Amino acid sequence: MTSEGSDESDSFLHEELIPVLLIVGILLFLFPEPVTSTLGVVLVSLGVGLWVWDLVR
């Protein structure tokens, strides 16, 4: 048996979580409410940070 646990978690982070964070963050940022815009900026920042961390690793 091969250990695919780390590959699967990297795949999830790489292919699903980061794009979802970026898309949801951008959509929330476009709503004119201050709370949704702030949450959108936080989600986009988190998504970009994870993306950069994934590239550096």
C-alpha distance matrix in Angstrom:
0.0 3.7 6.6 8.9 11.5 13.9 13.9 14.7 17.4 18.8 19.0 20.8 23.1 23.8 24.3 25.6 27.0 29.1 30.9 31.6 33.1 35.2 36.5 37.3 38.9 41.1 42.1 43.1 45.0 47.1 48.4 51.8 51.1 50.7 47.9 45.8 46.5 45.5 42.3 41.6 42.2 39.8 37.0 37.6 37.7 34.4 32.8 34.3 33.2 29.6 29.8 31.3 28.9 26.0 27.8 28.6 25.1
3.7 0.0 3.8 6.0 8.9 10.7 10.5 12.0 14.6 15.5 15.9 18.1 20.1 20.6 21.4 23.0 24.3 26.1 28.0 29.0 30.3 32.3 33.7 34.8 36.1 38.2 39.5 40.5 42.2 44.3 45.9 49.1 48.6 48.1 45.4 43.2 43.8 42.7 39.6 38.8 39.2 36.9 34.2 34.6 34.5 31.4 29.7 30.9 29.9 26.3 26.4 27.8 25.4 22.4 24.2 24.9 21.5
6.6 3.8 0.0 3.8 5.6 7.4 8.2 9.6 11.5 12.9 13.9 15.6 17.3 18.3 19.5 20.8 21.6 23.5 25.7 26.6 27.6 29.7 31.4 32.2 33.4 35.7 37.0 37.8 39.4 41.8 43.2 46.4 45.7 45.0 42.3 40.2 40.8 39.6 36.5 35.9 36.2 33.7 31.1 31.7 31.5 28.2 26.8 28.2 26.9 23.3 23.7 25.1 22.5 19.8 21.9 22.5 19.0
8.9 6.0 3.8 0.0 3.8 5.6 5.1 6.1 8.6 9.9 10.3 12.2 14.2 15.0 15.8 17.2 18.3 20.2 22.2 23.1 24.4 26.4 27.9 28.8 30.2 32.3 33.6 34.6 36.2 38.4 39.9 43.2 42.7 42.1 39.5 37.3 37.8 36.8 33.7 32.9 33.3 31.1 28.3 28.7 28.8 25.6 23.9 25.4 24.5 20.8 21.0 22.7 20.4 17.4 19.6 20.8 17.5
11.5 8.9 5.6 3.8 0.0 3.8 5.5 5.3 6.3 8.6 9.9 10.7 12.4 14.1 15.3 16.0 16.4 18.6 21.0 21.5 22.3 24.7 26.4 26.9 28.1 30.6 31.9 32.4 34.2 36.6 37.8 41.0 40.2 39.5 36.7 34.7 35.4 34.2 31.0 30.5 31.0 28.5 25.8 26.7 26.6 23.2 21.9 23.6 22.4 18.7 19.6 21.4 18.8 16.2 19.0 19.9 16.6
13.9 10.7 7.4 5.6 3.8 0.0 3.8 5.5 5.2 6.1 8.5 9.9 10.5 11.9 13.9 15.1 15.2 16.6 19.3 20.3 20.8 22.9 25.0 25.7 26.5 28.9 30.5 31.1 32.5 35.0 36.6 39.6 38.9 38.0 35.4 33.5 33.8 32.4 29.5 28.9 28.9 26.5 24.0 24.5 24.1 20.8 19.6 20.9 19.5 15.9 16.6 18.1 15.3 12.8 15.5 16.2 12.8
13.9 10.5 8.2 5.1 5.5 3.8 0.0 3.8 5.5 5.1 6.0 8.6 9.9 10.2 11.6 13.5 14.4 15.7 17.9 19.2 20.3 21.9 23.7 24.9 26.0 28.0 29.6 30.6 32.0 34.2 36.0 39.2 38.8 38.2 35.8 33.5 33.7 32.7 29.8 28.7 29.0 26.9 24.1 24.2 24.2 21.2 19.3 20.5 19.7 16.1 15.9 17.7 15.7 12.5 14.6 16.1 13.1
14.7 12.0 9.6 6.1 5.3 5.5 3.8 0.0 3.8 5.4 4.9 6.1 8.6 9.6 10.2 11.2 12.4 14.4 16.3 17.1 18.5 20.5 21.9 22.8 24.3 26.4 27.6 28.6 30.3 32.4 33.9 37.2 36.8 36.4 33.8 31.5 32.0 31.2 28.0 27.1 27.7 25.7 22.6 23.1 23.6 20.4 18.4 20.3 19.8 16.0 16.2 18.6 16.8 13.7 16.3 18.2 15.5
17.4 14.6 11.5 8.6 6.3 5.2 5.5 3.8 0.0 3.8 5.4 5.1 6.2 8.4 9.9 10.3 10.3 12.3 14.9 15.4 16.1 18.4 20.2 20.8 21.9 24.3 25.7 26.3 27.9 30.3 31.7 34.9 34.2 33.5 30.9 28.8 29.3 28.2 25.1 24.4 24.8 22.5 19.7 20.4 20.6 17.2 15.7 17.6 16.8 13.0 13.8 16.2 14.0 11.4 14.6 16.2 13.6
18.8 15.5 12.9 9.9 8.6 6.1 5.1 5.4 3.8 0.0 3.8 5.5 5.1 5.8 8.3 9.8 10.0 10.9 13.5 14.9 15.5 17.1 19.2 20.4 21.2 23.2 25.0 25.9 27.1 29.5 31.3 34.3 34.0 33.2 31.0 28.7 28.7 27.7 24.9 23.8 23.9 21.9 19.1 19.1 19.1 16.2 14.2 15.5 14.8 11.1 11.1 13.3 11.4 8.3 11.1 13.0 10.5
19.0 15.9 13.9 10.3 9.9 8.5 6.0 4.9 5.4 3.8 0.0 3.8 5.5 5.0 5.6 7.7 9.2 10.5 12.1 13.5 15.0 16.5 17.9 19.4 20.7 22.4 23.9 25.2 26.7 28.6 30.5 33.8 33.7 33.3 31.2 28.5 28.7 28.2 25.2 23.8 24.3 22.7 19.5 19.4 20.1 17.4 14.8 16.3 16.5 12.8 12.2 14.9 13.9 10.4 12.7 15.3 13.4
20.8 18.1 15.6 12.2 10.7 9.9 8.6 6.1 5.1 5.5 3.8 0.0 3.8 5.5 5.4 5.3 6.3 8.7 10.4 10.9 12.4 14.6 15.8 16.7 18.2 20.3 21.5 22.5 24.3 26.3 27.8 31.1 30.8 30.6 28.1 25.6 26.1 25.6 22.4 21.2 22.1 20.3 17.0 17.4 18.4 15.4 13.1 15.4 15.6 11.9 12.1 15.3 14.2 11.5 14.3 16.9 15.2
23.1 20.1 17.3 14.2 12.4 10.5 9.9 8.6 6.2 5.1 5.5 3.8 0.0 3.8 5.9 5.9 5.0 6.2 9.0 10.0 10.4 12.4 14.4 15.4 16.2 18.4 20.1 20.8 22.2 24.5 26.2 29.3 29.0 28.3 26.1 23.7 23.8 23.0 20.1 18.9 19.3 17.4 14.3 14.6 15.1 12.1 9.9 11.9 11.9 8.2 8.6 11.7 10.6 8.2 11.4 13.8 12.5
23.8 20.6 18.3 15.0 14.1 11.9 10.2 9.6 8.4 5.8 5.0 5.5 3.8 0.0 3.8 6.1 6.7 6.2 8.1 10.4 11.3 12.1 14.1 15.9 16.7 18.2 20.1 21.5 22.4 24.5 26.6 29.8 29.9 29.4 27.5 24.9 24.6 24.1 21.5 19.7 19.9 18.6 15.5 14.8 15.6 13.3 10.3 11.5 12.1 8.8 7.5 10.7 10.5 7.3 9.5 12.6 11.8
24.3 21.4 19.5 15.8 15.3 13.9 11.6 10.2 9.9 8.3 5.6 5.4 5.9 3.8 0.0 3.8 6.5 6.9 7.0 9.0 11.2 11.9 12.9 14.8 16.4 17.6 18.9 20.8 22.1 23.7 25.7 29.1 29.5 29.5 27.6 24.6 24.6 24.7 21.9 19.8 20.6 19.7 16.3 15.6 17.2 15.1 11.8 13.4 14.8 11.7 10.3 13.8 14.1 11.1 12.8 16.1 15.5
25.6 23.0 20.8 17.2 16.0 15.1 13.5 11.2 10.3 9.8 7.7 5.3 5.9 6.1 3.8 0.0 3.8 5.9 5.9 6.2 8.7 10.4 10.9 12.2 14.2 15.8 16.7 18.2 20.0 21.7 23.3 26.7 26.8 26.9 24.8 21.9 22.3 22.4 19.3 17.5 18.9 17.8 14.1 14.2 16.2 13.8 10.8 13.4 14.8 11.8 11.3 15.1 15.2 12.8 15.1 18.3 17.6
27.0 24.3 21.6 18.3 16.4 15.2 14.4 12.4 10.3 10.0 9.2 6.3 5.0 6.7 6.5 3.8 0.0 3.8 5.7 5.3 6.1 8.7 10.1 10.6 11.9 14.2 15.4 16.2 18.0 20.2 21.6 24.9 24.6 24.3 22.0 19.4 19.8 19.4 16.3 14.9 16.0 14.5 10.9 11.6 13.1 10.4 7.9 11.1 12.0 9.1 9.7 13.3 13.2 11.6 14.4 17.1 16.6
29.1 26.1 23.5 20.2 18.6 16.6 15.7 14.4 12.3 10.9 10.5 8.7 6.2 6.2 6.9 5.9 3.8 0.0 3.8 5.5 5.2 6.3 8.7 10.1 10.5 12.3 14.3 15.4 16.3 18.6 20.6 23.7 23.7 23.2 21.4 18.7 18.4 18.1 15.4 13.5 13.9 12.9 9.5 9.0 10.5 8.4 5.1 7.6 9.2 6.8 6.5 10.3 11.0 9.8 11.9 14.8 15.0
30.9 28.0 25.7 22.2 21.0 19.3 17.9 16.3 14.9 13.5 12.1 10.4 9.0 8.1 7.0 5.9 5.7 3.8 0.0 3.8 5.5 5.1 6.1 8.5 9.7 10.6 12.2 14.1 15.2 16.7 19.0 22.3 22.8 22.8 21.4 18.2 17.9 18.4 15.9 13.3 14.3 14.1 10.6 9.5 12.0 10.9 7.3 9.4 12.0 10.3 9.1 12.7 14.2 12.7 14.2 17.4 18.0
31.6 29.0 26.6 23.1 21.5 20.3 19.2 17.1 15.4 14.9 13.5 10.9 10.0 10.4 9.0 6.2 5.3 5.5 3.8 0.0 3.8 5.4 5.2 5.9 8.2 9.9 10.5 12.0 13.9 15.5 17.1 20.5 20.7 21.0 19.1 15.9 16.3 16.8 13.9 11.7 13.6 13.2 9.4 9.6 12.5 11.0 8.3 11.3 13.5 11.9 11.7 15.4 16.3 15.2 17.2 20.2 20.5
33.1 30.3 27.6 24.4 22.3 20.8 20.3 18.5 16.1 15.5 15.0 12.4 10.4 11.3 11.2 8.7 6.1 5.2 5.5 3.8 0.0 3.8 5.6 5.4 5.8 8.5 10.0 10.4 11.9 14.3 15.8 18.9 18.7 18.4 16.5 13.6 13.7 13.7 10.8 8.9 10.3 9.5 5.7 6.3 8.9 7.5 5.3 8.8 10.7 9.7 10.3 13.6 14.5 14.3 16.4 18.9 19.4
35.2 32.3 29.7 26.4 24.7 22.9 21.9 20.5 18.4 17.1 16.5 14.6 12.4 12.1 11.9 10.4 8.7 6.3 5.1 5.4 3.8 0.0 3.8 5.6 5.1 6.1 8.6 9.9 10.4 12.5 14.8 17.8 18.3 18.0 16.9 13.8 13.0 13.5 11.5 8.5 9.3 9.8 6.6 4.9 8.2 8.3 5.5 7.5 10.6 10.4 9.9 12.8 14.7 14.6 15.9 18.5 19.8
36.5 33.7 31.4 27.9 26.4 25.0 23.7 21.9 20.2 19.2 17.9 15.8 14.4 14.1 12.9 10.9 10.1 8.7 6.1 5.2 5.6 3.8 0.0 3.8 5.4 5.2 6.2 8.6 9.9 10.9 13.1 16.5 17.4 17.9 16.9 13.4 13.0 14.5 12.3 9.2 11.1 12.2 9.0 7.9 11.6 11.8 9.2 11.2 14.4 14.0 13.3 16.4 18.3 17.8 19.0 21.9 23.0
37.3 34.8 32.2 28.8 26.9 25.7 24.9 22.8 20.8 20.4 19.4 16.7 15.4 15.9 14.8 12.2 10.6 10.1 8.5 5.9 5.4 5.6 3.8 0.0 3.8 5.5 5.1 6.1 8.5 10.0 11.2 14.6 14.8 15.5 13.9 10.4 10.9 12.2 9.6 7.1 10.0 10.6 7.5 8.0 11.6 11.5 9.9 12.6 15.2 14.9 15.1 18.2 19.6 19.4 21.2 23.8 24.6
38.9 36.1 33.4 30.2 28.1 26.5 26.0 24.3 21.9 21.2 20.7 18.2 16.2 16.7 16.4 14.2 11.9 10.5 9.7 8.2 5.8 5.1 5.4 3.8 0.0 3.8 5.5 5.1 6.1 8.7 10.3 13.2 13.3 13.1 11.9 8.7 8.2 9.1 7.0 3.8 6.2 7.3 4.9 5.0 8.5 9.2 8.5 10.6 13.0 13.6 14.1 16.6 18.2 18.7 20.3 22.5 23.7
41.1 38.2 35.7 32.3 30.6 28.9 28.0 26.4 24.3 23.2 22.4 20.3 18.4 18.2 17.6 15.8 14.2 12.3 10.6 9.9 8.5 6.1 5.2 5.5 3.8 0.0 3.8 5.5 5.0 6.4 9.1 12.0 13.2 13.6 13.3 10.0 8.6 10.6 9.6 5.9 7.6 10.0 8.2 6.7 10.3 11.9 10.6 11.7 14.8 15.7 15.4 17.6 19.9 20.3 21.2 23.7 25.3
42.1 39.5 37.0 33.6 31.9 30.5 29.6 27.6 25.7 25.0 23.9 21.5 20.1 20.1 18.9 16.7 15.4 14.3 12.2 10.5 10.0 8.6 6.2 5.1 5.5 3.8 0.0 3.8 5.4 5.3 7.0 10.5 11.8 13.1 12.7 9.0 8.8 11.5 10.2 7.1 10.0 12.2 10.3 9.9 13.6 14.7 13.4 15.2 18.1 18.6 18.4 21.0 23.0 23.1 24.3 26.9 28.3
43.1 40.5 37.8 34.6 32.4 31.1 30.6 28.6 26.3 25.9 25.2 22.5 20.8 21.5 20.8 18.2 16.2 15.4 14.1 12.0 10.4 9.9 8.6 6.1 5.1 5.5 3.8 0.0 3.8 5.4 5.5 8.7 8.8 9.8 9.0 5.2 5.7 8.3 7.0 4.7 8.2 10.1 9.0 9.7 12.8 13.8 13.6 15.6 17.9 18.7 19.2 21.6 23.3 23.9 25.4 27.6 28.9
45.0 42.2 39.4 36.2 34.2 32.5 32.0 30.3 27.9 27.1 26.7 24.3 22.2 22.4 22.1 20.0 18.0 16.3 15.2 13.9 11.9 10.4 9.9 8.5 6.1 5.0 5.4 3.8 0.0 3.8 5.5 7.6 8.5 8.7 9.1 6.1 4.0 7.0 7.4 4.6 6.4 9.5 9.4 9.0 11.7 13.7 13.7 14.8 17.2 18.7 19.0 20.9 22.9 23.9 25.0 27.0 28.7
47.1 44.3 41.8 38.4 36.6 35.0 34.2 32.4 30.3 29.5 28.6 26.3 24.5 24.5 23.7 21.7 20.2 18.6 16.7 15.5 14.3 12.5 10.9 10.0 8.7 6.4 5.3 5.4 3.8 0.0 3.8 6.2 8.6 10.1 11.2 8.2 6.8 10.4 10.9 8.2 10.1 13.3 12.8 12.1 15.0 17.1 16.6 17.6 20.4 21.7 21.6 23.5 25.9 26.5 27.4 29.7 31.5
48.4 45.9 43.2 39.9 37.8 36.6 36.0 33.9 31.7 31.3 30.5 27.8 26.2 26.6 25.7 23.3 21.6 20.6 19.0 17.1 15.8 14.8 13.1 11.2 10.3 9.1 7.0 5.5 5.5 3.8 0.0 3.8 5.7 8.3 9.2 6.4 6.5 10.2 10.5 9.1 11.6 14.2 14.0 14.2 17.0 18.7 18.7 20.1 22.6 23.8 24.1 26.2 28.2 28.9 30.1 32.3 33.9
51.8 49.1 46.4 43.2 41.0 39.6 39.2 37.2 34.9 34.3 33.8 31.1 29.3 29.8 29.1 26.7 24.9 23.7 22.3 20.5 18.9 17.8 16.5 14.6 13.2 12.0 10.5 8.7 7.6 6.2 3.8 0.0 3.8 6.5 8.8 7.6 7.0 10.4 11.9 11.1 12.8 15.6 16.2 16.4 18.7 20.8 21.2 22.2 24.5 26.1 26.6 28.3 30.3 31.4 32.5 34.4 36.2
51.1 48.6 45.7 42.7 40.2 38.9 38.8 36.8 34.2 34.0 33.7 30.8 29.0 29.9 29.5 26.8 24.6 23.7 22.8 20.7 18.7 18.3 17.4 14.8 13.3 13.2 11.8 8.8 8.5 8.6 5.7 3.8 0.0 3.8 5.6 5.5 6.2 8.7 10.1 10.6 12.4 14.4 15.4 16.4 18.3 20.0 21.0 22.4 24.2 25.7 26.7 28.4 30.0 31.4 32.8 34.5 36.0
50.7 48.1 45.0 42.1 39.5 38.0 38.2 36.4 33.5 33.2 33.3 30.6 28.3 29.4 29.5 26.9 24.3 23.2 22.8 21.0 18.4 18.0 17.9 15.5 13.1 13.6 13.1 9.8 8.7 10.1 8.3 6.5 3.8 0.0 3.8 5.6 5.1 6.1 8.6 9.7 10.5 12.3 14.2 15.3 16.4 18.3 19.8 21.0 22.3 24.2 25.5 26.8 28.3 30.0 31.4 32.7 34.3
47.9 45.4 42.3 39.5 36.7 35.4 35.8 33.8 30.9 31.0 31.2 28.1 26.1 27.5 27.6 24.8 22.0 21.4 21.4 19.1 16.5 16.9 16.9 13.9 11.9 13.3 12.7 9.0 9.1 11.2 9.2 8.8 5.6 3.8 0.0 3.8 5.4 5.2 6.2 8.5 10.0 10.6 12.3 14.2 15.4 16.5 18.2 20.0 21.0 22.5 24.2 25.7 26.8 28.4 30.2 31.5 32.7
45.8 43.2 40.2 37.3 34.7 33.5 33.5 31.5 28.8 28.7 28.5 25.6 23.7 24.9 24.6 21.9 19.4 18.7 18.2 15.9 13.6 13.8 13.4 10.4 8.7 10.0 9.0 5.2 6.1 8.2 6.4 7.6 5.5 5.6 3.8 0.0 3.8 5.4 5.0 5.9 8.6 9.7 10.3 12.0 14.0 15.0 16.1 18.0 19.5 20.7 22.0 24.0 25.2 26.4 28.2 29.9 31.1
46.5 43.8 40.8 37.8 35.4 33.8 33.7 32.0 29.3 28.7 28.7 26.1 23.8 24.6 24.6 22.3 19.8 18.4 17.9 16.3 13.7 13.0 13.0 10.9 8.2 8.6 8.8 5.7 4.0 6.8 6.5 7.0 6.2 5.1 5.4 3.8 0.0 3.8 5.5 4.9 6.2 8.6 9.8 10.4 12.2 14.1 15.1 16.3 18.1 19.8 20.8 22.3 24.0 25.4 26.8 28.3 30.0
45.5 42.7 39.6 36.8 34.2 32.4 32.7 31.2 28.2 27.7 28.2 25.6 23.0 24.1 24.7 22.4 19.4 18.1 18.4 16.8 13.7 13.5 14.5 12.2 9.1 10.6 11.5 8.3 7.0 10.4 10.2 10.4 8.7 6.1 5.2 5.4 3.8 0.0 3.8 5.3 5.2 6.3 8.7 10.0 10.6 12.3 14.2 15.4 16.4 18.3 19.9 21.1 22.3 24.2 25.7 26.9 28.4
42.3 39.6 36.5 33.7 31.0 29.5 29.8 28.0 25.1 24.9 25.2 22.4 20.1 21.5 21.9 19.3 16.3 15.4 15.9 13.9 10.8 11.5 12.3 9.6 7.0 9.6 10.2 7.0 7.4 10.9 10.5 11.9 10.1 8.6 6.2 5.0 5.5 3.8 0.0 3.8 5.5 5.0 6.2 8.6 9.8 10.4 12.2 14.2 15.1 16.4 18.1 19.9 20.8 22.2 24.2 25.6 26.7
41.6 38.8 35.9 32.9 30.5 28.9 28.7 27.1 24.4 23.8 23.8 21.2 18.9 19.7 19.8 17.5 14.9 13.5 13.3 11.7 8.9 8.5 9.2 7.1 3.8 5.9 7.1 4.7 4.6 8.2 9.1 11.1 10.6 9.7 8.5 5.9 4.9 5.3 3.8 0.0 3.8 5.4 5.1 6.1 8.5 9.8 10.4 12.1 14.0 15.2 16.2 18.2 19.7 20.8 22.4 24.1 25.5
42.2 39.2 36.2 33.3 31.0 28.9 29.0 27.7 24.8 23.9 24.3 22.1 19.3 19.9 20.6 18.9 16.0 13.9 14.3 13.6 10.3 9.3 11.1 10.0 6.2 7.6 10.0 8.2 6.4 10.1 11.6 12.8 12.4 10.5 10.0 8.6 6.2 5.2 5.5 3.8 0.0 3.8 5.5 5.1 6.0 8.5 9.8 10.4 12.0 14.1 15.1 16.3 17.9 19.7 20.9 22.2 24.0
39.8 36.9 33.7 31.1 28.5 26.5 26.9 25.7 22.5 21.9 22.7 20.3 17.4 18.6 19.7 17.8 14.5 12.9 14.1 13.2 9.5 9.8 12.2 10.6 7.3 10.0 12.2 10.1 9.5 13.3 14.2 15.6 14.4 12.3 10.6 9.7 8.6 6.3 5.0 5.4 3.8 0.0 3.8 5.5 5.1 6.1 8.6 9.9 10.4 12.2 14.1 15.3 16.2 18.1 19.9 20.9 22.2
37.0 34.2 31.1 28.3 25.8 24.0 24.1 22.6 19.7 19.1 19.5 17.0 14.3 15.5 16.3 14.1 10.9 9.5 10.6 9.4 5.7 6.6 9.0 7.5 4.9 8.2 10.3 9.0 9.4 12.8 14.0 16.2 15.4 14.2 12.3 10.3 9.8 8.7 6.2 5.1 5.5 3.8 0.0 3.8 5.4 5.0 6.0 8.5 9.7 10.5 12.1 14.1 15.1 16.2 18.2 19.8 20.8
37.6 34.6 31.7 28.7 26.7 24.5 24.2 23.1 20.4 19.1 19.4 17.4 14.6 14.8 15.6 14.2 11.6 9.0 9.5 9.6 6.3 4.9 7.9 8.0 5.0 6.7 9.9 9.7 9.0 12.1 14.2 16.4 16.4 15.3 14.2 12.0 10.4 10.0 8.6 6.1 5.1 5.5 3.8 0.0 3.8 5.4 5.0 6.1 8.4 9.8 10.3 12.1 13.9 15.1 16.4 18.2 19.8
37.7 34.5 31.5 28.8 26.6 24.1 24.2 23.6 20.6 19.1 20.1 18.4 15.1 15.6 17.2 16.2 13.1 10.5 12.0 12.5 8.9 8.2 11.6 11.6 8.5 10.3 13.6 12.8 11.7 15.0 17.0 18.7 18.3 16.4 15.4 14.0 12.2 10.6 9.8 8.5 6.0 5.1 5.4 3.8 0.0 3.8 5.4 5.2 6.0 8.5 9.7 10.5 12.0 14.0 15.2 16.3 18.1
34.4 31.4 28.2 25.6 23.2 20.8 21.2 20.4 17.2 16.2 17.4 15.4 12.1 13.3 15.1 13.8 10.4 8.4 10.9 11.0 7.5 8.3 11.8 11.5 9.2 11.9 14.7 13.8 13.7 17.1 18.7 20.8 20.0 18.3 16.5 15.0 14.1 12.3 10.4 9.8 8.5 6.1 5.0 5.4 3.8 0.0 3.8 5.5 5.0 6.1 8.5 9.9 10.3 12.0 14.2 15.2 16.2
32.8 29.7 26.8 23.9 21.9 19.6 19.3 18.4 15.7 14.2 14.8 13.1 9.9 10.3 11.8 10.8 7.9 5.1 7.3 8.3 5.3 5.5 9.2 9.9 8.5 10.6 13.4 13.6 13.7 16.6 18.7 21.2 21.0 19.8 18.2 16.1 15.1 14.2 12.2 10.4 9.8 8.6 6.0 5.0 5.4 3.8 0.0 3.8 5.4 5.2 6.1 8.6 9.8 10.4 12.3 14.2 15.3
34.3 30.9 28.2 25.4 23.6 20.9 20.5 20.3 17.6 15.5 16.3 15.4 11.9 11.5 13.4 13.4 11.1 7.6 9.4 11.3 8.8 7.5 11.2 12.6 10.6 11.7 15.2 15.6 14.8 17.6 20.1 22.2 22.4 21.0 20.0 18.0 16.3 15.4 14.2 12.1 10.4 9.9 8.5 6.1 5.2 5.5 3.8 0.0 3.8 5.5 4.9 6.1 8.4 9.7 10.5 12.2 14.1
33.2 29.9 26.9 24.5 22.4 19.5 19.7 19.8 16.8 14.8 16.5 15.6 11.9 12.1 14.8 14.8 12.0 9.2 12.0 13.5 10.7 10.6 14.4 15.2 13.0 14.8 18.1 17.9 17.2 20.4 22.6 24.5 24.2 22.3 21.0 19.5 18.1 16.4 15.1 14.0 12.0 10.4 9.7 8.4 6.0 5.0 5.4 3.8 0.0 3.8 5.4 5.2 6.0 8.5 9.9 10.5 12.1
29.6 26.3 23.3 20.8 18.7 15.9 16.1 16.0 13.0 11.1 12.8 11.9 8.2 8.8 11.7 11.8 9.1 6.8 10.3 11.9 9.7 10.4 14.0 14.9 13.6 15.7 18.6 18.7 18.7 21.7 23.8 26.1 25.7 24.2 22.5 20.7 19.8 18.3 16.4 15.2 14.1 12.2 10.5 9.8 8.5 6.1 5.2 5.5 3.8 0.0 3.8 5.5 4.9 6.0 8.5 9.8 10.4
29.8 26.4 23.7 21.0 19.6 16.6 15.9 16.2 13.8 11.1 12.2 12.1 8.6 7.5 10.3 11.3 9.7 6.5 9.1 11.7 10.3 9.9 13.3 15.1 14.1 15.4 18.4 19.2 19.0 21.6 24.1 26.6 26.7 25.5 24.2 22.0 20.8 19.9 18.1 16.2 15.1 14.1 12.1 10.3 9.7 8.5 6.1 4.9 5.4 3.8 0.0 3.8 5.4 5.1 6.2 8.7 10.0
31.3 27.8 25.1 22.7 21.4 18.1 17.7 18.6 16.2 13.3 14.9 15.3 11.7 10.7 13.8 15.1 13.3 10.3 12.7 15.4 13.6 12.8 16.4 18.2 16.6 17.6 21.0 21.6 20.9 23.5 26.2 28.3 28.4 26.8 25.7 24.0 22.3 21.1 19.9 18.2 16.3 15.3 14.1 12.1 10.5 9.9 8.6 6.1 5.2 5.5 3.8 0.0 3.8 5.4 5.0 6.1 8.6
28.9 25.4 22.5 20.4 18.8 15.3 15.7 16.8 14.0 11.4 13.9 14.2 10.6 10.5 14.1 15.2 13.2 11.0 14.2 16.3 14.5 14.7 18.3 19.6 18.2 19.9 23.0 23.3 22.9 25.9 28.2 30.3 30.0 28.3 26.8 25.2 24.0 22.3 20.8 19.7 17.9 16.2 15.1 13.9 12.0 10.3 9.8 8.4 6.0 4.9 5.4 3.8 0.0 3.8 5.4 5.2 6.1
26.0 22.4 19.8 17.4 16.2 12.8 12.5 13.7 11.4 8.3 10.4 11.5 8.2 7.3 11.1 12.8 11.6 9.8 12.7 15.2 14.3 14.6 17.8 19.4 18.7 20.3 23.1 23.9 23.9 26.5 28.9 31.4 31.4 30.0 28.4 26.4 25.4 24.2 22.2 20.8 19.7 18.1 16.2 15.1 14.0 12.0 10.4 9.7 8.5 6.0 5.1 5.4 3.8 0.0 3.8 5.6 5.3
27.8 24.2 21.9 19.6 19.0 15.5 14.6 16.3 14.6 11.1 12.7 14.3 11.4 9.5 12.8 15.1 14.4 11.9 14.2 17.2 16.4 15.9 19.0 21.2 20.3 21.2 24.3 25.4 25.0 27.4 30.1 32.5 32.8 31.4 30.2 28.2 26.8 25.7 24.2 22.4 20.9 19.9 18.2 16.4 15.2 14.2 12.3 10.5 9.9 8.5 6.2 5.0 5.4 3.8 0.0 3.8 5.6
28.6 24.9 22.5 20.8 19.9 16.2 16.1 18.2 16.2 13.0 15.3 16.9 13.8 12.6 16.1 18.3 17.1 14.8 17.4 20.2 18.9 18.5 21.9 23.8 22.5 23.7 26.9 27.6 27.0 29.7 32.3 34.4 34.5 32.7 31.5 29.9 28.3 26.9 25.6 24.1 22.2 20.9 19.8 18.2 16.3 15.2 14.2 12.2 10.5 9.8 8.7 6.1 5.2 5.6 3.8 0.0 3.8
25.1 21.5 19.0 17.5 16.6 12.8 13.1 15.5 13.6 10.5 13.4 15.2 12.5 11.8 15.5 17.6 16.6 15.0 18.0 20.5 19.4 19.8 23.0 24.6 23.7 25.3 28.3 28.9 28.7 31.5 33.9 36.2 36.0 34.3 32.7 31.1 30.0 28.4 26.7 25.5 24.0 22.2 20.8 19.8 18.1 16.2 15.3 14.1 12.1 10.4 10.0 8.6 6.1 5.3 5.6 3.8 0.0
